[in-house]
Amino acid sequence: MSASASASSSKVASTPILLCRYQLMAPRNPSGFSSLAPEILHMILTQASITTTDLLSFCHVSSALRPLAQEILWKDVSLGNLQAIKSWSRITIRRPELGARSRALHLTLPPFAEFTPADIKTISRALNKCINLDSLSLDRSPDASMNSNFIYVLLGRPFRLRCFTNRYCTIESLSPFFEQQQSIQTLNLQPTKETIPASLIPSVRSIIMPPTSIRTYFPDHDAHTTSTGITHVHVYLDGYYDVWWRWERRLFGQHITSLSIRTNGFWFPPNYSSLAISSLAQHLPALLQFRLIDQSGIEYIEDHREMPSISLQSQTLKVFAFICDAYHSGHDCIYDALRTEERRMEMARRIFSECQTLDVVVLGHNHRLLRSASDTITTISISEEDVDQLMAAKHPSDLRAIIV
């Protein structure tokens, strides 16, 4: 390709909206988008600024862009209602090559009574085309409840999932599905209170569960049973009732490297903070990352603005994160200790001094504090996605790559 052609390609790739307007304003142009090389079209449609809405628009306004836009759309699909699910199913059946490109599928499902037998058959046929599906998420609409009938749509499909999220089917009904999907590594059962034995899917390494499920998924630590193989645990606490389940004891001795605790609608009782959190840090010998996510409403904690008592006596911990979603209307954090850089730095010094192995402390939403070899502390702003990446790292070497 010549230098002028390269410059032209760069300019084209950076101006998708301009191209779209050109196509609309000059529909009689015999070339239009169809004159562009496929790699240029791919550069246009895969830019970060291109949204799902943009891709859908391209499908309608350009026959040249439609096949590529559909391929991109089908890779990661999120369908929010039954009409969208049926439309996606019909197109997937008609164009099986799109189904083969699907990697992630998120369905928000209505009450099962709204499905007709024809709907069930159509969705099942479409799922048969998704031979490379890697992640499946079943959510439910606000008016839907857990049911045991949708399982027949899932059974006998050719895909082998690595990630599965369920908020729609009863756990009891999913047993035959789990027996077929033995490659699942990440299992999200929040917010259901139903339970599942760890032996059913031995390949699982990462779980997202409420305390009631934790208690049955993990064997009693006093029974001296073998490890489940779980390395990443995310626990949702919905209220005081969950706190006193003593679920944390079930994790003692497990080879867990990453632990997240998310609160919703209440604040840690003082004795829970000092006992459960410190016990977890001490009794998880492989723990690398520990995160507390406070999503309590301001009405619950506006009279308790002191940070929770956190004791991190760990010999392995590399990352500690305290993420707070409780804010005043003026976007100030509800906790005084997180409101200014000086206060965050003071708290970080205390946490670093308590846990000498720590390399990273994240306080608030976007303040990552790093400790250097000389024990100096620096602050770097990060996104929530960066924190998720830190928590997902599986080895200390991976953490170092993210930190730097």
Secondary structure, DSSP 8 states (H G I E B T S, - for coil): --HHHHHHHHHHHT-HHHHHHHHHH-TT-SSGGGGS-HHHHHHHHTSTT--HHHHHHHHHH-TTTHHHHHHHHHHEEEE-SHHHHHHHHHHHHH-HHHHHH--EEEEEE--GGG--HHHHHHHHHHHHH-TT--EEEEEE-TT---BSSTHHHHTT-S---SEEEESSB-HHHHHHHHHH-TT--EEE-TT------GGG-TT--EEEE-HHHHHHHS--GGG--------EEEEEE-SHHHHTT-GGGGGTT----EEEEEE-SS---HHHIIIIIHHHHHH-TT--EEEEEE---HHHHTT--S--------SS--EEEEEE--B-TTS-BSSGGGSSHHHHHHHHHHHHHH-TT--EEEETTTEEEEE-TTS-EEEEE--HHHHHHHHH--SHHHHHHHH-
